[in-house]
Amino acid sequence: MNAPLVSTTSAWQSLKALGARAPSLRSLFHDDAERFTRFSCEAAGVLLDYSKQRIDTATRDALLALARQQQVEARRDALLRGEPVNLTEGRAVLHTALRLPAGSHLMVGTQDAAADAAAVRARVAAFAESVRTGHWRGHRGRTMRHVINLGIGGSDLGPQMVQLALTPFAQSDLAFHFVSNVDGRHLADVLARIAAADEADRTLVIVASKTFTTLETMMNAHSARNWLLASGCPIDALEQHVVAVSTNVSAARAFGVAEQNVFPFWDWVGGRYSVWSAIGLAVVLAIGAPAFEAFLAGAHAMDQHFAQAPLERNLPVLLALIGIWNANFLGHGALSIAPYHQRLARLPAYLQQLEMESTGKRVTVDGQPVDYATCPVLFGEPGTNGQHAYFQLLHQGTQPVPVDFIAVVDDDCGLPGHNDALLANCFAQSQALAFGKTLDEVRAEGAPAAAWLAPHRTFPGDRPSNTLLLEALTPGTLGALLALYEHKVFVQATVWGINAFDQWGVELGKVLTKDVLGALHGDLGPALDGSTAGLIARVRERRGLGK
């Protein structure tokens, strides 16, 4: 028998009534001088200020009651124990095992997931050290200078985002290139720059594909392999220039990768949760194994907090419930991620995949269509760039969009004044979104403007936001921040009754791509709709191939 939809429960209905009369942010701050203290929480180096959310104590209590009704604590414990919480695929979900301290054990059936992860991590560390110290050399005897990471989705977004974020911790002269798009221009431009420097023989290619069959990644991998051969690399020396992160050792070996240079991970590691695994090889190459261990330790600290803190003080739970409040009871269908730190430029894209691929679902785990919103649309840009792009809509648009502001206290850029200006912008934007400017306040300014212009200068306010404040951007705090969002996703999926760990929605397009590709090459294959057939005919006509 199917479980009742969460929207039919008393806890949900109570929140629906509260949402209909949600207080304004002006009134909330007017009535409570200690609101920041009551509506903020800190753990693992991350401060969450959610005082600028339209939530009072009664609403928070009702949200916590919803979480308990949906058995968040019990399901969290099942996740961390390694039970098969990915029900549609019958798998455990154990990215948390990847960051357990050395010497830990976590049995999944007969497999010790923690010990296996530690063993692969040691292999990755040893390989990275040989490259970073110059012991690993190309076929002409020169040290490595370029690392090309070929992957897509979690095999690209995670390592790319983390490597950029932790640039100050890099201790090598390696240049990193992340290529994901099947559009050949992406790879061709990278290869052209390396060739222009005459450094093909100083290039290490990482092929990151769990199955070693991912269409985009393998097309790029074959093109990179052909480029290495055309640049003078003997075929029997390819293994000095190509390594793999995959579970398919035989396919990687046939491609030219030495077996000892295939670094595995497991089916209990989802792609968007995999940066902690061997998928993070590029990160280890950049910052070294000790800093990568600190990154894992920061995530583990957040895991411990998630596992042990009461729900009232549990950062992932609070962040998740705030999102549910905004999406389901205030009707906000989007979330903007605004990192006020240039090195977090790829964080919005990373979180887009993490959240929208995890909770962009329309049926519950037992197959019932939901009658409530699930994942909001995520978008974002770093810092003040976003202010000069889409913040106009955030402030005065017709649809309120909640914002997660992410800021870092410490200044590591060395340019006086810049970080204070950045922080001032961040805090001022959240203030302006929350409180706006009334028509009376515009008029009271006495600006020499016609009366009809005053409404254009008003701001409605009541635009909710969180501020996540890190003291410094370090491997540890970054690890904690990413783990916070991972657990947020799990809590939201638990409340909504959906599976956060499958992604069937990406499969249909992959299947149809094969048919369309065949048609582009002249294979009639299955019948196509009129639009697709017309587009293919235009391409073939342009190429002189007929319709």
MARNU-540004 format. One record per residue (C-alpha): residue number from 1; residue in one letter; z, y, x. Coordinates in steps of 0.001 Angstrom, whole numbers, plus 500000, padded with zeros to 6 digits. Example, Ala and Ser with C-alpha at 12.3 -4.5 7.8 and 13.67 -1.06 7.14 Angstrom:
PT    nr   rest       up    north     east
PT     1      A   507800   495500   512300
PT     2      S   507140   498940   513670
// end
This chain:
PT    nr   rest       up    north     east
PT     1      M   500000   500000   500000
PT     2      N   499057   503433   501354
PT     3      A   501875   505809   502242
PT     4      P   502059   508932   500070
PT     5      L   500391   512017   501514
PT     6      V   502874   514377   503100
PT     7      S   501656   517099   500718
PT     8      T   503226   515189   497796
PT     9      T   506719   515135   499285
PT    10      S   509642   517343   498338
PT    11      A   509939   518745   501862
PT    12      W   506324   519925   501755
PT    13      Q   506728   521458   498316
PT    14      S   509835   523333   499444
PT    15      L   507882   524836   502312
PT    16      K   505021   525727   499992
PT    17      A   507439   527780   497902
PT    18      L   508817   529467   501035
PT    19      G   505306   530271   502223
PT    20      A   504548   532111   499000
PT    21      R   507311   534591   499780
PT    22      A   507313   534619   503587
PT    23      P   509102   537728   504869
PT    24      S   507346   540413   506882
PT    25      L   507957   540676   510601
PT    26      R   509163   544257   510206
PT    27      S   511870   543146   507791
PT    28      L   512867   540170   509917
PT    29      F   513440   542320   512992
PT    30      H   515082   545077   510962
PT    31      D   517592   542623   509510
PT    32      D   518444   540751   512705
PT    33      A   519046   542600   515982
PT    34      E   519569   539250   517724
PT    35      R   516354   537713   516460
PT    36      F   514908   537103   519936
PT    37      T   517990   535094   520899
PT    38      R   517966   533073   517684
PT    39      F   514231   532359   517768
PT    40      S   513536   531500   521385
PT    41      C   514070   528357   523394
PT    42      E   513667   527321   527037
PT    43      A   513111   524084   528950
PT    44      A   511506   522848   532180
PT    45      G   510695   526380   533341
PT    46      V   508969   527446   530105
PT    47      L   510424   530048   527724
PT    48      L   509098   529967   524162
PT    49      D   509625   533189   522200
PT    50      Y   508703   532505   518590
PT    51      S   510594   535451   517130
PT    52      K   507267   537076   516166
PT    53      Q   506527   534278   513724
PT    54      R   507097   534856   509999
PT    55      I   509959   532385   510004
PT    56      D   513574   532868   509052
PT    57      T   516459   530430   509361
PT    58      A   515773   528862   505976
PT    59      T   512134   528248   506860
PT    60      R   513028   526764   510221
PT    61      D   515527   524429   508572
PT    62      A   512915   523380   506014
PT    63      L   510376   522671   508765
PT    64      L   512925   520582   510644
PT    65      A   513618   518677   507426
PT    66      L   509881   517972   507144
PT    67      A   509837   516646   510708
PT    68      R   512760   514335   509990
PT    69      Q   511207   513186   506734
PT    70      Q   508062   512231   508685
PT    71      Q   510178   510319   511229
PT    72      V   509205   512430   514225
PT    73      E   512136   511178   516297
PT    74      A   511483   507496   515628
PT    75      R   507750   507836   516244
PT    76      R   508382   509805   519426
PT    77      D   510597   506997   520700
PT    78      A   507918   504425   519831
PT    79      L   505343   506448   521783
PT    80      L   507544   506642   524864
PT    81      R   508431   502926   524698
PT    82      G   504775   501955   524859
PT    83      E   504336   500686   521317
PT    84      P   500716   500692   520034
PT    85      V   500885   504058   518260
PT    86      N   497082   504414   518471
PT    87      L   496743   502272   515379
PT    88      T   492976   502485   514828
PT    89      E   492347   501093   518309
PT    90      G   495501   498973   518638
PT    91      R   496619   500627   521858
PT    92      A   499700   502051   523455
PT    93      V   499471   505692   524550
PT    94      L   501181   506120   527884
PT    95      H   500073   509237   529702
PT    96      T   503823   509837   530062
PT    97      A   504036   506677   532227
PT    98      L   501658   508306   534712
PT    99      R   504318   510850   535626
PT   100      L   507404   508654   535747
PT   101      P   509254   508947   539084
PT   102      A   508528   506436   541827
PT   103      G   510419   503195   541312
PT   104      S   510331   503435   537520
PT   105      H   509331   500512   535323
PT   106      L   507820   500471   531852
PT   107      M   506593   497153   530544
PT   108      V   503680   497030   528099
PT   109      G   503367   493355   527342
PT   110      T   503169   491754   530772
PT   111      Q   501937   494928   532474
PT   112      D   504303   497289   534263
PT   113      A   502509   500523   533415
PT   114      A   504714   502711   535612
PT   115      A   504376   500466   538674
PT   116      D   500604   500168   538231
PT   117      A   500286   503940   537932
PT   118      A   502376   504453   541079
PT   119      A   500237   501977   543029
PT   120      V   496991   503762   542119
PT   121      R   498623   507125   542830
PT   122      A   499480   505913   546341
PT   123      R   495863   504860   546917
PT   124      V   494605   508241   545693
PT   125      A   497067   510045   547966
PT   126      A   496019   508047   551029
PT   127      F   492333   508650   550373
PT   128      A   492854   512356   549758
PT   129      E   494846   512702   552939
PT   130      S   492059   511068   554973
PT   131      V   489553   513581   553574
PT   132      R   491834   516601   553934
PT   133      T   492729   515782   557555
PT   134      G   489121   515172   558574
PT   135      H   489418   511435   559196
PT   136      W   486950   510722   556390
PT   137      R   483492   511713   557565
PT   138      G   479951   511681   556273
PT   139      H   477042   509673   557618
PT   140      R   476371   512214   560384
PT   141      G   479960   512243   561529
PT   142      R   480856   515619   560077
PT   143      T   483947   516284   557974
PT   144      M   483714   516879   554243
PT   145      R   483204   520422   553038
PT   146      H   482144   520031   549380
PT   147      V   483579   517966   546531
PT   148      I   481424   517515   543420
PT   149      N   483352   516155   540449
PT   150      L   480985   514560   537930
PT   151      G   482667   513988   534584
PT   152      I   482764   515353   531061
PT   153      G   485500   516067   528540
PT   154      G   488875   515106   529951
PT   155      S   487261   513940   533186
PT   156      D   486122   517522   533774
PT   157      L   488278   519977   531835
PT   158      G   491605   518681   533163
PT   159      P   490940   518569   536903
PT   160      Q   488839   521739   536779
PT   161      M   491513   523708   534956
PT   162      V   494367   522475   537172
PT   163      Q   492477   522943   540448
PT   164      L   491714   526557   539536
PT   165      A   495231   527256   538287
PT   166      L   496804   525977   541495
PT   167      T   494408   527664   543924
PT   168      P   497244   529276   545949
PT   169      F   498612   525804   546684
PT   170      A   495349   524543   548184
PT   171      Q   495777   523712   551860
PT   172      S   492257   522648   552741
PT   173      D   488891   524299   553261
PT   174      L   487175   522100   550686
PT   175      A   484928   523787   548110
PT   176      F   485053   522262   544626
PT   177      H   482200   522011   542142
PT   178      F   482737   520621   538639
PT   179      V   479576   519443   536898
PT   180      S   479747   518183   533328
PT   181      N   476668   519284   531419
PT   182      V   473706   516937   531101
PT   183      D   471623   520124   531368
PT   184      G   470145   519600   534835
PT   185      R   470551   523265   535682
PT   186      H   474273   522726   536033
PT   187      L   473904   520135   538783
PT   188      A   470734   521591   540296
PT   189      D   472371   524954   540978
PT   190      V   475288   523290   542755
PT   191      L   473039   521069   544858
PT   192      A   470826   524018   545767
PT   193      R   473776   526000   547106
PT   194      I   474957   523060   549188
PT   195      A   471447   522370   550501
PT   196      A   471021   526020   551451
PT   197      A   474083   525675   553680
PT   198      D   472661   522433   555148
PT   199      E   475816   520570   554099
PT   200      A   474564   517633   552060
PT   201      D   476035   515340   554698
PT   202      R   479405   517080   554181
PT   203      T   479477   516386   550442
PT   204      L   481755   513986   548587
PT   205      V   480798   513050   545019
PT   206      I   483422   511826   542559
PT   207      V   481942   509944   539598
PT   208      A   484622   510084   536917
PT   209      S   483692   507758   534056
PT   210      K   486067   505244   532537
PT   211      T   483321   502788   531612
PT   212      F   480775   503984   534166
PT   213      T   478337   504294   531251
PT   214      T   478977   507839   529938
PT   215      L   475472   509239   529347
PT   216      E   475970   512744   530738
PT   217      T   478058   511667   533703
PT   218      M   475813   508791   534734
PT   219      M   472633   510872   534485
PT   220      N   474235   513435   536770
PT   221      A   475513   510672   539051
PT   222      H   472048   509144   539512
PT   223      S   470561   512563   540217
PT   224      A   473273   513320   542779
PT   225      R   472742   509903   544366
PT   226      N   468999   510504   544627
PT   227      W   469677   513926   546170
PT   228      L   471956   512416   548812
PT   229      L   469310   509828   549702
PT   230      A   466560   512449   549806
PT   231      S   468761   514584   552058
PT   232      G   468842   511859   554686
PT   233      C   471805   509685   553710
PT   234      P   470994   506001   554435
PT   235      I   471507   503824   551381
PT   236      D   474109   501750   553193
PT   237      A   476070   504947   553949
PT   238      L   476323   506094   550324
PT   239      E   479854   504764   550160
PT   240      Q   480865   507482   552639
PT   241      H   479770   510111   550112
PT   242      V   480442   508636   546662
PT   243      V   483728   507464   545139
PT   244      A   484535   506603   541546
PT   245      V   487317   506850   539006
PT   246      S   486585   504036   536593
PT   247      T   487703   500724   535164
PT   248      N   484237   499214   535717
PT   249      V   484465   498182   539368
PT   250      S   481305   496036   539348
PT   251      A   479110   498832   537983
PT   252      A   480550   501322   540463
PT   253      R   479962   498877   543319
PT   254      A   476347   498362   542240
PT   255      F   475927   502138   542265
PT   256      G   476952   502310   545920
PT   257      V   480714   502814   545792
PT   258      A   482886   500674   548027
PT   259      E   485311   498604   545976
PT   260      Q   488322   500113   547747
PT   261      N   487064   503562   546684
PT   262      V   487045   502800   542967
PT   263      F   490266   504261   541578
PT   264      P   491150   502770   538185
PT   265      F   492988   503880   535107
PT   266      W   493710   502057   531867
PT   267      D   492844   501952   528184
PT   268      W   496283   503375   527392
PT   269      V   495193   506650   529010
PT   270      G   493026   508775   526718
PT   271      G   490461   511001   528380
PT   272      R   492043   514273   527281
PT   273      Y   495418   513017   528549
PT   274      S   494117   511719   531878
PT   275      V   494518   514530   534419
PT   276      W   497773   512863   535505
PT   277      S   495881   509712   536509
PT   278      A   493241   509063   539172
PT   279      I   491077   511482   537158
PT   280      G   493150   514101   539005
PT   281      L   491638   513003   542344
PT   282      A   489928   516375   542808
PT   283      V   493281   518087   542268
PT   284      V   494960   515888   544908
PT   285      L   492129   516693   547306
PT   286      A   492697   520391   546676
PT   287      I   496481   520729   546765
PT   288      G   497626   517533   548477
PT   289      A   499763   514660   547231
PT   290      P   503185   516400   547500
PT   291      A   502077   519297   545284
PT   292      F   500467   516842   542859
PT   293      E   503766   514964   542683
PT   294      A   505455   518281   541808
PT   295      F   502866   518726   539039
PT   296      L   503772   515290   537676
PT   297      A   507481   516054   538004
PT   298      G   507113   519208   535916
PT   299      A   505418   517211   533180
PT   300      H   508120   514543   533404
PT   301      A   510797   517199   532985
PT   302      M   509139   518259   529730
PT   303      D   508860   514590   528714
PT   304      Q   512604   514227   529229
PT   305      H   513283   517347   527208
PT   306      F   511021   516098   524395
PT   307      A   512786   512733   524433
PT   308      Q   516353   514033   524512
PT   309      A   516676   517537   523072
PT   310      P   517743   517910   519437
PT   311      L   514881   518991   517212
PT   312      E   516417   522438   516735
PT   313      R   516058   523141   520480
PT   314      N   513052   520960   521244
PT   315      L   510120   523049   522501
PT   316      P   507273   520682   521556
PT   317      V   508763   520118   518097
PT   318      L   509253   523835   517463
PT   319      L   505766   524722   518711
PT   320      A   504273   522023   516490
PT   321      L   506204   523058   513387
PT   322      I   505245   526707   513871
PT   323      G   501610   525627   513928
PT   324      I   502083   523597   510754
PT   325      W   503768   526548   509040
PT   326      N   500858   528838   509937
PT   327      A   498098   526367   509058
PT   328      N   499486   524772   505926
PT   329      F   501755   527328   504313
PT   330      L   500389   530697   505450
PT   331      G   496731   529613   505393
PT   332      H   495802   530505   508968
PT   333      G   492816   528389   510034
PT   334      A   492531   529400   513684
PT   335      L   494662   529782   516806
PT   336      S   493845   531996   519761
PT   337      I   495020   530953   523221
PT   338      A   495524   534063   525368
PT   339      P   496619   533270   528936
PT   340      Y   497483   536481   530754
PT   341      H   496727   534981   534151
PT   342      Q   493219   534772   535564
PT   343      R   493793   531396   537180
PT   344      L   494469   529962   533710
PT   345      A   490952   530936   532649
PT   346      R   490049   527338   531766
PT   347      L   493237   526647   529828
PT   348      P   491743   527638   526435
PT   349      A   488875   525169   526906
PT   350      Y   491304   522454   528009
PT   351      L   493489   523015   524949
PT   352      Q   490432   523097   522692
PT   353      Q   489723   519494   523590
PT   354      L   493361   518438   523589
PT   355      E   494062   519808   520114
PT   356      M   490754   519681   518250
PT   357      E   489768   516219   519478
PT   358      S   493271   514939   518731
PT   359      T   494046   516437   515329
PT   360      G   490607   517392   514040
PT   361      K   490885   514568   511492
PT   362      R   490304   514348   507740
PT   363      V   491918   511004   506914
PT   364      T   495382   509598   507476
PT   365      V   496086   506591   509674
PT   366      D   495666   504347   506636
PT   367      G   492331   505898   505646
PT   368      Q   493311   508292   502863
PT   369      P   491494   511640   502750
PT   370      V   493950   514473   503326
PT   371      D   494213   517387   500915
PT   372      Y   495661   519839   503459
PT   373      A   494513   521554   506635
PT   374      T   494947   519756   509924
PT   375      C   493896   521224   513278
PT   376      P   493065   524947   513407
PT   377      V   490054   526182   515351
PT   378      L   491124   527113   518886
PT   379      F   489490   529829   520987
PT   380      G   490506   532152   523763
PT   381      E   489857   534103   526930
PT   382      P   492134   535129   529792
PT   383      G   494166   538286   529649
PT   384      T   492682   541656   528987
PT   385      N   489160   540195   528754
PT   386      G   490008   538944   525274
PT   387      Q   491355   542356   524286
PT   388      H   487921   543838   524921
PT   389      A   486114   541010   523128
PT   390      Y   487710   539627   519965
PT   391      F   491101   541319   519623
PT   392      Q   489565   543824   517224
PT   393      L   489332   540979   514719
PT   394      L   492881   539874   515502
PT   395      H   494270   543321   514760
PT   396      Q   492170   544529   511838
PT   397      G   490060   541604   510641
PT   398      T   490375   540138   507173
PT   399      Q   491689   536762   508364
PT   400      P   494970   536743   510350
PT   401      V   494786   534563   513463
PT   402      P   497997   533434   515188
PT   403      V   498073   533787   518969
PT   404      D   499760   531907   521785
PT   405      F   500294   534452   524557
PT   406      I   500947   532797   527936
PT   407      A   502269   534988   530748
PT   408      V   503708   534584   534247
PT   409      V   506456   536824   535620
PT   410      D   505950   536476   539368
PT   411      D   503119   538319   541084
PT   412      D   501149   536324   543649
PT   413      C   498007   538470   543840
PT   414      G   499322   540954   546422
PT   415      L   497793   543989   544717
PT   416      P   500544   546435   543692
PT   417      G   500735   547368   540040
PT   418      H   498286   544805   538655
PT   419      N   500778   542241   537393
PT   420      D   502975   544820   535675
PT   421      A   499903   546230   533917
PT   422      L   498961   542698   532877
PT   423      L   502424   541922   531496
PT   424      A   502559   545291   529717
PT   425      N   499257   544515   528008
PT   426      C   500457   541060   526977
PT   427      F   503730   542237   525482
PT   428      A   502137   545278   523834
PT   429      Q   499452   543191   522148
PT   430      S   501992   540859   520568
PT   431      Q   504010   543898   519472
PT   432      A   500973   545569   517897
PT   433      L   499944   542384   516107
PT   434      A   503431   541894   514720
PT   435      F   504258   545374   513498
PT   436      G   500925   547160   513119
PT   437      K   500764   550808   512077
PT   438      T   501123   552069   508528
PT   439      L   499158   554835   506884
PT   440      D   502271   557011   506874
PT   441      E   502714   556447   510613
PT   442      V   499103   557435   511262
PT   443      R   499539   560601   509224
PT   444      A   502844   561373   510918
PT   445      E   501096   561406   514280
PT   446      G   499335   564537   513121
PT   447      A   496048   563549   514683
PT   448      P   493303   566115   513951
PT   449      A   491239   563685   511921
PT   450      A   489829   563892   508421
PT   451      A   491966   562202   505780
PT   452      W   489305   559600   505087
PT   453      L   489522   558467   508724
PT   454      A   493233   557598   508593
PT   455      P   492764   554165   506949
PT   456      H   490491   553140   509834
PT   457      R   493390   553720   512209
PT   458      T   495939   551622   510357
PT   459      F   496911   548108   511397
PT   460      P   498286   545653   508820
PT   461      G   500653   543882   511222
PT   462      D   502294   540590   510250
PT   463      R   499932   538827   512650
PT   464      P   502125   536038   514100
PT   465      S   502293   535075   517755
PT   466      N   504236   533004   520261
PT   467      T   504854   534102   523817
PT   468      L   505230   531377   526424
PT   469      L   506669   532872   529605
PT   470      L   506708   531135   532983
PT   471      E   508692   532573   535887
PT   472      A   505923   531532   538283
PT   473      L   502714   529518   538087
PT   474      T   503566   526491   540204
PT   475      P   502572   522825   540066
PT   476      G   505835   522104   538256
PT   477      T   505610   524813   535611
PT   478      L   501939   524059   534964
PT   479      G   502761   520383   534488
PT   480      A   505520   521291   532050
PT   481      L   503245   523642   530103
PT   482      L   500517   521028   529664
PT   483      A   503004   518334   528652
PT   484      L   504467   520766   526102
PT   485      Y   501093   521072   524380
PT   486      E   500488   517308   524559
PT   487      H   503726   516620   522733
PT   488      K   503053   519441   520267
PT   489      V   499851   517624   519284
PT   490      F   501712   514341   518783
PT   491      V   504343   515946   516563
PT   492      Q   501714   517643   514409
PT   493      A   499763   514407   514036
PT   494      T   502955   512611   513035
PT   495      V   503767   515167   510344
PT   496      W   500178   515180   509044
PT   497      G   500041   511380   509099
PT   498      I   496924   511220   511289
PT   499      N   496062   509515   514586
PT   500      A   496031   511894   517553
PT   501      F   494605   509345   519965
PT   502      D   491188   508295   518694
PT   503      Q   487991   510362   518496
PT   504      W   485528   508559   516265
PT   505      G   483955   511895   515397
PT   506      V   482161   512086   518742
PT   507      E   480500   508684   518359
PT   508      L   477828   509334   515729
PT   509      G   476084   512030   517741
PT   510      K   476020   509729   520785
PT   511      V   474332   506955   518800
PT   512      L   471745   509294   517266
PT   513      T   470992   510810   520686
PT   514      K   469482   507509   521803
PT   515      D   467099   507463   518849
PT   516      V   466117   511113   519336
PT   517      L   465597   510627   523068
PT   518      G   463332   507686   522358
PT   519      A   461334   509781   519884
PT   520      L   460931   512559   522453
PT   521      H   459373   509951   524738
PT   522      G   457046   508621   522041
PT   523      D   459047   505705   520682
PT   524      L   458897   506032   516917
PT   525      G   462107   504044   516363
PT   526      P   464075   504676   513150
PT   527      A   462781   507151   510584
PT   528      L   463996   510691   511253
PT   529      D   464754   513473   508818
PT   530      G   462125   516174   508401
PT   531      S   463937   518800   510455
PT   532      T   464599   516567   513468
PT   533      A   461073   515147   513346
PT   534      G   459628   518662   513192
PT   535      L   461625   519823   516207
PT   536      I   460581   516776   518228
PT   537      A   456934   517327   517273
PT   538      R   457144   520940   518503
PT   539      V   458583   519842   521854
PT   540      R   455939   517155   522313
PT   541      E   453184   519574   521340
PT   542      R   454442   522097   523893
PT   543      R   454273   519377   526538
PT   544      G   450752   518356   525546
PT   545      L   451869   514959   524299
PT   546      G   450721   515268   520699
PT   547      K   453007   515156   517692
// end
